[in-house]
Amino acid sequence: MTISLRDVTEDNFEALMDMELPEHQRDLLHSNAYSIAQARFYDVFVPRAIYQDERPVGFALYNREDDGRPGCYGIYRFMVDYPLQSQGIGRRAMELLIAEIKAQPDVALINICYHPRNERASAFYRSFGFVEVGIDCNHEMVAEIRLR
């Protein structure tokens, strides 16, 4: 199984938009359709399709200037299609996403937000080196990796 990150294109956006989370996860994340629309209208957003071999299996979205701060990157969306969760796809995709962001010449900080009661997300992001720094104005937990 080869996991890769690819551009969102005319060939894959419908498959990405059709991916749904189960009922118990829907209040934790915006839809891929919403995120793809955001990326179309805000040039700081970078949408990425997660592929397993030649099949789209998930979606990620990050921005290049979190809160308008150059060098601060924020991961806004990260999901693997529900039937494929818990197979290692998300772990490999997150490794690739963090590496892609770290390759940017100005990167100083990467942050991610999630629902404070999402213990699974908390443990997952901590395993990559994210450190929880507190609750933001949207009542979400903020975790970050500081690079300089």
Biotite code that builds the C-alpha atoms (Angstrom):
import biotite.structure as struc

atoms = struc.array([
    struc.Atom([0.000, 0.000, 0.000], chain_id="A", res_id=1, res_name="MET", atom_name="CA", element="C"),
    struc.Atom([1.448, 3.359, -1.071], chain_id="A", res_id=2, res_name="THR", atom_name="CA", element="C"),
    struc.Atom([0.029, 6.517, 0.506], chain_id="A", res_id=3, res_name="ILE", atom_name="CA", element="C"),
    struc.Atom([0.592, 9.856, -1.209], chain_id="A", res_id=4, res_name="SER", atom_name="CA", element="C"),
    struc.Atom([-0.651, 13.430, -1.151], chain_id="A", res_id=5, res_name="LEU", atom_name="CA", element="C"),
    struc.Atom([-1.864, 14.894, -4.424], chain_id="A", res_id=6, res_name="ARG", atom_name="CA", element="C"),
    struc.Atom([-3.466, 18.064, -5.665], chain_id="A", res_id=7, res_name="ASP", atom_name="CA", element="C"),
    struc.Atom([-7.237, 18.328, -5.653], chain_id="A", res_id=8, res_name="VAL", atom_name="CA", element="C"),
    struc.Atom([-8.206, 18.314, -9.309], chain_id="A", res_id=9, res_name="THR", atom_name="CA", element="C"),
    struc.Atom([-11.172, 18.032, -11.622], chain_id="A", res_id=10, res_name="GLU", atom_name="CA", element="C"),
    struc.Atom([-10.514, 14.281, -11.663], chain_id="A", res_id=11, res_name="ASP", atom_name="CA", element="C"),
    struc.Atom([-10.734, 13.681, -7.912], chain_id="A", res_id=12, res_name="ASN", atom_name="CA", element="C"),
    struc.Atom([-12.751, 16.450, -6.256], chain_id="A", res_id=13, res_name="PHE", atom_name="CA", element="C"),
    struc.Atom([-16.094, 14.684, -6.584], chain_id="A", res_id=14, res_name="GLU", atom_name="CA", element="C"),
    struc.Atom([-14.766, 11.532, -4.921], chain_id="A", res_id=15, res_name="ALA", atom_name="CA", element="C"),
    struc.Atom([-13.371, 13.701, -2.115], chain_id="A", res_id=16, res_name="LEU", atom_name="CA", element="C"),
    struc.Atom([-16.628, 15.621, -1.699], chain_id="A", res_id=17, res_name="MET", atom_name="CA", element="C"),
    struc.Atom([-18.627, 12.388, -1.521], chain_id="A", res_id=18, res_name="ASP", atom_name="CA", element="C"),
    struc.Atom([-16.620, 11.092, 1.453], chain_id="A", res_id=19, res_name="MET", atom_name="CA", element="C"),
    struc.Atom([-18.674, 11.276, 4.614], chain_id="A", res_id=20, res_name="GLU", atom_name="CA", element="C"),
    struc.Atom([-17.906, 10.781, 8.242], chain_id="A", res_id=21, res_name="LEU", atom_name="CA", element="C"),
    struc.Atom([-20.122, 8.610, 10.411], chain_id="A", res_id=22, res_name="PRO", atom_name="CA", element="C"),
    struc.Atom([-22.747, 10.334, 12.535], chain_id="A", res_id=23, res_name="GLU", atom_name="CA", element="C"),
    struc.Atom([-20.589, 10.276, 15.683], chain_id="A", res_id=24, res_name="HIS", atom_name="CA", element="C"),
    struc.Atom([-17.749, 12.154, 13.907], chain_id="A", res_id=25, res_name="GLN", atom_name="CA", element="C"),
    struc.Atom([-19.737, 14.734, 11.910], chain_id="A", res_id=26, res_name="ARG", atom_name="CA", element="C"),
    struc.Atom([-19.767, 17.408, 14.613], chain_id="A", res_id=27, res_name="ASP", atom_name="CA", element="C"),
    struc.Atom([-15.974, 17.218, 14.850], chain_id="A", res_id=28, res_name="LEU", atom_name="CA", element="C"),
    struc.Atom([-15.052, 18.294, 11.304], chain_id="A", res_id=29, res_name="LEU", atom_name="CA", element="C"),
    struc.Atom([-16.413, 20.358, 8.400], chain_id="A", res_id=30, res_name="HIS", atom_name="CA", element="C"),
    struc.Atom([-17.246, 18.458, 5.229], chain_id="A", res_id=31, res_name="SER", atom_name="CA", element="C"),
    struc.Atom([-14.715, 18.040, 2.459], chain_id="A", res_id=32, res_name="ASN", atom_name="CA", element="C"),
    struc.Atom([-17.056, 19.941, 0.142], chain_id="A", res_id=33, res_name="ALA", atom_name="CA", element="C"),
    struc.Atom([-16.957, 22.960, 2.466], chain_id="A", res_id=34, res_name="TYR", atom_name="CA", element="C"),
    struc.Atom([-13.162, 22.735, 2.716], chain_id="A", res_id=35, res_name="SER", atom_name="CA", element="C"),
    struc.Atom([-12.675, 22.442, -1.046], chain_id="A", res_id=36, res_name="ILE", atom_name="CA", element="C"),
    struc.Atom([-14.860, 25.526, -1.517], chain_id="A", res_id=37, res_name="ALA", atom_name="CA", element="C"),
    struc.Atom([-12.782, 27.432, 1.059], chain_id="A", res_id=38, res_name="GLN", atom_name="CA", element="C"),
    struc.Atom([-9.585, 26.539, -0.788], chain_id="A", res_id=39, res_name="ALA", atom_name="CA", element="C"),
    struc.Atom([-11.071, 27.810, -4.028], chain_id="A", res_id=40, res_name="ARG", atom_name="CA", element="C"),
    struc.Atom([-11.707, 31.261, -2.558], chain_id="A", res_id=41, res_name="PHE", atom_name="CA", element="C"),
    struc.Atom([-8.841, 31.733, -0.071], chain_id="A", res_id=42, res_name="TYR", atom_name="CA", element="C"),
    struc.Atom([-5.424, 31.545, -1.665], chain_id="A", res_id=43, res_name="ASP", atom_name="CA", element="C"),
    struc.Atom([-3.625, 30.751, 1.604], chain_id="A", res_id=44, res_name="VAL", atom_name="CA", element="C"),
    struc.Atom([-5.406, 27.371, 1.822], chain_id="A", res_id=45, res_name="PHE", atom_name="CA", element="C"),
    struc.Atom([-3.704, 24.301, 0.355], chain_id="A", res_id=46, res_name="VAL", atom_name="CA", element="C"),
    struc.Atom([-6.056, 21.353, -0.266], chain_id="A", res_id=47, res_name="PRO", atom_name="CA", element="C"),
    struc.Atom([-4.517, 17.870, -0.557], chain_id="A", res_id=48, res_name="ARG", atom_name="CA", element="C"),
    struc.Atom([-6.085, 14.613, -1.651], chain_id="A", res_id=49, res_name="ALA", atom_name="CA", element="C"),
    struc.Atom([-4.895, 11.571, 0.255], chain_id="A", res_id=50, res_name="ILE", atom_name="CA", element="C"),
    struc.Atom([-4.398, 8.587, -2.040], chain_id="A", res_id=51, res_name="TYR", atom_name="CA", element="C"),
    struc.Atom([-3.912, 4.900, -1.379], chain_id="A", res_id=52, res_name="GLN", atom_name="CA", element="C"),
    struc.Atom([-2.177, 3.689, -4.516], chain_id="A", res_id=53, res_name="ASP", atom_name="CA", element="C"),
    struc.Atom([-4.364, 5.233, -7.270], chain_id="A", res_id=54, res_name="GLU", atom_name="CA", element="C"),
    struc.Atom([-7.548, 5.726, -5.229], chain_id="A", res_id=55, res_name="ARG", atom_name="CA", element="C"),
    struc.Atom([-8.531, 8.871, -3.266], chain_id="A", res_id=56, res_name="PRO", atom_name="CA", element="C"),
    struc.Atom([-9.116, 7.832, 0.355], chain_id="A", res_id=57, res_name="VAL", atom_name="CA", element="C"),
    struc.Atom([-9.001, 11.061, 2.348], chain_id="A", res_id=58, res_name="GLY", atom_name="CA", element="C"),
    struc.Atom([-8.557, 14.801, 2.437], chain_id="A", res_id=59, res_name="PHE", atom_name="CA", element="C"),
    struc.Atom([-6.374, 17.380, 4.151], chain_id="A", res_id=60, res_name="ALA", atom_name="CA", element="C"),
    struc.Atom([-6.359, 21.173, 4.145], chain_id="A", res_id=61, res_name="LEU", atom_name="CA", element="C"),
    struc.Atom([-3.720, 23.471, 5.556], chain_id="A", res_id=62, res_name="TYR", atom_name="CA", element="C"),
    struc.Atom([-3.014, 27.155, 5.307], chain_id="A", res_id=63, res_name="ASN", atom_name="CA", element="C"),
    struc.Atom([0.214, 29.027, 4.760], chain_id="A", res_id=64, res_name="ARG", atom_name="CA", element="C"),
    struc.Atom([-0.365, 31.920, 7.159], chain_id="A", res_id=65, res_name="GLU", atom_name="CA", element="C"),
    struc.Atom([-2.304, 30.932, 10.215], chain_id="A", res_id=66, res_name="ASP", atom_name="CA", element="C"),
    struc.Atom([-4.092, 34.008, 11.587], chain_id="A", res_id=67, res_name="ASP", atom_name="CA", element="C"),
    struc.Atom([-2.109, 36.119, 9.108], chain_id="A", res_id=68, res_name="GLY", atom_name="CA", element="C"),
    struc.Atom([1.221, 35.235, 10.719], chain_id="A", res_id=69, res_name="ARG", atom_name="CA", element="C"),
    struc.Atom([3.871, 34.340, 8.108], chain_id="A", res_id=70, res_name="PRO", atom_name="CA", element="C"),
    struc.Atom([5.691, 31.117, 8.942], chain_id="A", res_id=71, res_name="GLY", atom_name="CA", element="C"),
    struc.Atom([2.763, 29.809, 10.967], chain_id="A", res_id=72, res_name="CYS", atom_name="CA", element="C"),
    struc.Atom([0.988, 26.960, 9.221], chain_id="A", res_id=73, res_name="TYR", atom_name="CA", element="C"),
    struc.Atom([-2.308, 25.538, 10.392], chain_id="A", res_id=74, res_name="GLY", atom_name="CA", element="C"),
    struc.Atom([-3.749, 22.149, 9.544], chain_id="A", res_id=75, res_name="ILE", atom_name="CA", element="C"),
    struc.Atom([-7.451, 22.851, 9.206], chain_id="A", res_id=76, res_name="TYR", atom_name="CA", element="C"),
    struc.Atom([-8.861, 19.559, 7.975], chain_id="A", res_id=77, res_name="ARG", atom_name="CA", element="C"),
    struc.Atom([-7.630, 16.016, 8.072], chain_id="A", res_id=78, res_name="PHE", atom_name="CA", element="C"),
    struc.Atom([-9.786, 13.001, 7.383], chain_id="A", res_id=79, res_name="MET", atom_name="CA", element="C"),
    struc.Atom([-9.686, 9.474, 6.058], chain_id="A", res_id=80, res_name="VAL", atom_name="CA", element="C"),
    struc.Atom([-12.842, 8.012, 4.537], chain_id="A", res_id=81, res_name="ASP", atom_name="CA", element="C"),
    struc.Atom([-14.656, 6.202, 7.332], chain_id="A", res_id=82, res_name="TYR", atom_name="CA", element="C"),
    struc.Atom([-14.582, 2.641, 5.925], chain_id="A", res_id=83, res_name="PRO", atom_name="CA", element="C"),
    struc.Atom([-10.776, 2.923, 5.649], chain_id="A", res_id=84, res_name="LEU", atom_name="CA", element="C"),
    struc.Atom([-10.008, 4.336, 9.097], chain_id="A", res_id=85, res_name="GLN", atom_name="CA", element="C"),
    struc.Atom([-7.738, 2.405, 11.498], chain_id="A", res_id=86, res_name="SER", atom_name="CA", element="C"),
    struc.Atom([-5.660, 0.885, 8.696], chain_id="A", res_id=87, res_name="GLN", atom_name="CA", element="C"),
    struc.Atom([-2.576, 3.125, 9.015], chain_id="A", res_id=88, res_name="GLY", atom_name="CA", element="C"),
    struc.Atom([-3.566, 5.409, 6.135], chain_id="A", res_id=89, res_name="ILE", atom_name="CA", element="C"),
    struc.Atom([-4.045, 8.449, 8.377], chain_id="A", res_id=90, res_name="GLY", atom_name="CA", element="C"),
    struc.Atom([-0.726, 7.942, 10.158], chain_id="A", res_id=91, res_name="ARG", atom_name="CA", element="C"),
    struc.Atom([1.224, 7.806, 6.902], chain_id="A", res_id=92, res_name="ARG", atom_name="CA", element="C"),
    struc.Atom([-0.737, 10.707, 5.392], chain_id="A", res_id=93, res_name="ALA", atom_name="CA", element="C"),
    struc.Atom([-0.062, 12.877, 8.466], chain_id="A", res_id=94, res_name="MET", atom_name="CA", element="C"),
    struc.Atom([3.662, 12.070, 8.232], chain_id="A", res_id=95, res_name="GLU", atom_name="CA", element="C"),
    struc.Atom([3.611, 13.205, 4.600], chain_id="A", res_id=96, res_name="LEU", atom_name="CA", element="C"),
    struc.Atom([1.584, 16.326, 5.387], chain_id="A", res_id=97, res_name="LEU", atom_name="CA", element="C"),
    struc.Atom([3.916, 17.403, 8.205], chain_id="A", res_id=98, res_name="ILE", atom_name="CA", element="C"),
    struc.Atom([6.950, 16.756, 5.962], chain_id="A", res_id=99, res_name="ALA", atom_name="CA", element="C"),
    struc.Atom([5.375, 18.844, 3.177], chain_id="A", res_id=100, res_name="GLU", atom_name="CA", element="C"),
    struc.Atom([4.778, 21.741, 5.553], chain_id="A", res_id=101, res_name="ILE", atom_name="CA", element="C"),
    struc.Atom([8.234, 21.455, 7.146], chain_id="A", res_id=102, res_name="LYS", atom_name="CA", element="C"),
    struc.Atom([9.757, 21.715, 3.641], chain_id="A", res_id=103, res_name="ALA", atom_name="CA", element="C"),
    struc.Atom([8.426, 25.278, 3.312], chain_id="A", res_id=104, res_name="GLN", atom_name="CA", element="C"),
    struc.Atom([11.313, 27.746, 3.688], chain_id="A", res_id=105, res_name="PRO", atom_name="CA", element="C"),
    struc.Atom([9.559, 30.032, 6.176], chain_id="A", res_id=106, res_name="ASP", atom_name="CA", element="C"),
    struc.Atom([7.916, 27.474, 8.471], chain_id="A", res_id=107, res_name="VAL", atom_name="CA", element="C"),
    struc.Atom([8.292, 28.272, 12.170], chain_id="A", res_id=108, res_name="ALA", atom_name="CA", element="C"),
    struc.Atom([5.182, 26.684, 13.642], chain_id="A", res_id=109, res_name="LEU", atom_name="CA", element="C"),
    struc.Atom([2.539, 24.120, 12.679], chain_id="A", res_id=110, res_name="ILE", atom_name="CA", element="C"),
    struc.Atom([-0.697, 24.039, 14.610], chain_id="A", res_id=111, res_name="ASN", atom_name="CA", element="C"),
    struc.Atom([-3.848, 22.001, 14.592], chain_id="A", res_id=112, res_name="ILE", atom_name="CA", element="C"),
    struc.Atom([-7.161, 22.352, 16.422], chain_id="A", res_id=113, res_name="CYS", atom_name="CA", element="C"),
    struc.Atom([-9.643, 19.701, 17.465], chain_id="A", res_id=114, res_name="TYR", atom_name="CA", element="C"),
    struc.Atom([-12.567, 19.197, 19.768], chain_id="A", res_id=115, res_name="HIS", atom_name="CA", element="C"),
    struc.Atom([-11.290, 18.939, 23.367], chain_id="A", res_id=116, res_name="PRO", atom_name="CA", element="C"),
    struc.Atom([-13.288, 15.756, 23.973], chain_id="A", res_id=117, res_name="ARG", atom_name="CA", element="C"),
    struc.Atom([-11.749, 14.028, 20.959], chain_id="A", res_id=118, res_name="ASN", atom_name="CA", element="C"),
    struc.Atom([-9.254, 11.912, 22.909], chain_id="A", res_id=119, res_name="GLU", atom_name="CA", element="C"),
    struc.Atom([-8.392, 9.829, 19.872], chain_id="A", res_id=120, res_name="ARG", atom_name="CA", element="C"),
    struc.Atom([-7.324, 12.935, 17.932], chain_id="A", res_id=121, res_name="ALA", atom_name="CA", element="C"),
    struc.Atom([-5.369, 14.228, 20.918], chain_id="A", res_id=122, res_name="SER", atom_name="CA", element="C"),
    struc.Atom([-3.356, 11.002, 21.206], chain_id="A", res_id=123, res_name="ALA", atom_name="CA", element="C"),
    struc.Atom([-2.875, 10.805, 17.433], chain_id="A", res_id=124, res_name="PHE", atom_name="CA", element="C"),
    struc.Atom([-1.485, 14.342, 17.123], chain_id="A", res_id=125, res_name="TYR", atom_name="CA", element="C"),
    struc.Atom([0.696, 14.015, 20.236], chain_id="A", res_id=126, res_name="ARG", atom_name="CA", element="C"),
    struc.Atom([2.342, 10.993, 18.598], chain_id="A", res_id=127, res_name="SER", atom_name="CA", element="C"),
    struc.Atom([3.664, 13.359, 15.890], chain_id="A", res_id=128, res_name="PHE", atom_name="CA", element="C"),
    struc.Atom([5.073, 15.843, 18.392], chain_id="A", res_id=129, res_name="GLY", atom_name="CA", element="C"),
    struc.Atom([2.156, 18.250, 18.703], chain_id="A", res_id=130, res_name="PHE", atom_name="CA", element="C"),
    struc.Atom([1.925, 19.806, 22.161], chain_id="A", res_id=131, res_name="VAL", atom_name="CA", element="C"),
    struc.Atom([-1.407, 21.049, 23.474], chain_id="A", res_id=132, res_name="GLU", atom_name="CA", element="C"),
    struc.Atom([-1.234, 24.749, 24.336], chain_id="A", res_id=133, res_name="VAL", atom_name="CA", element="C"),
    struc.Atom([-4.820, 25.563, 25.322], chain_id="A", res_id=134, res_name="GLY", atom_name="CA", element="C"),
    struc.Atom([-8.364, 26.230, 24.195], chain_id="A", res_id=135, res_name="ILE", atom_name="CA", element="C"),
    struc.Atom([-8.994, 28.861, 21.509], chain_id="A", res_id=136, res_name="ASP", atom_name="CA", element="C"),
    struc.Atom([-11.895, 31.309, 21.066], chain_id="A", res_id=137, res_name="CYS", atom_name="CA", element="C"),
    struc.Atom([-13.838, 28.621, 19.175], chain_id="A", res_id=138, res_name="ASN", atom_name="CA", element="C"),
    struc.Atom([-13.574, 26.300, 22.186], chain_id="A", res_id=139, res_name="HIS", atom_name="CA", element="C"),
    struc.Atom([-11.192, 23.966, 20.347], chain_id="A", res_id=140, res_name="GLU", atom_name="CA", element="C"),
    struc.Atom([-7.956, 22.522, 21.686], chain_id="A", res_id=141, res_name="MET", atom_name="CA", element="C"),
    struc.Atom([-4.884, 24.026, 20.006], chain_id="A", res_id=142, res_name="VAL", atom_name="CA", element="C"),
    struc.Atom([-1.783, 21.868, 19.621], chain_id="A", res_id=143, res_name="ALA", atom_name="CA", element="C"),
    struc.Atom([1.428, 22.918, 17.921], chain_id="A", res_id=144, res_name="GLU", atom_name="CA", element="C"),
    struc.Atom([4.863, 21.910, 16.752], chain_id="A", res_id=145, res_name="ILE", atom_name="CA", element="C"),
    struc.Atom([7.386, 24.737, 17.144], chain_id="A", res_id=146, res_name="ARG", atom_name="CA", element="C"),
    struc.Atom([10.276, 24.568, 14.727], chain_id="A", res_id=147, res_name="LEU", atom_name="CA", element="C"),
    struc.Atom([12.141, 27.775, 15.646], chain_id="A", res_id=148, res_name="ARG", atom_name="CA", element="C"),
])
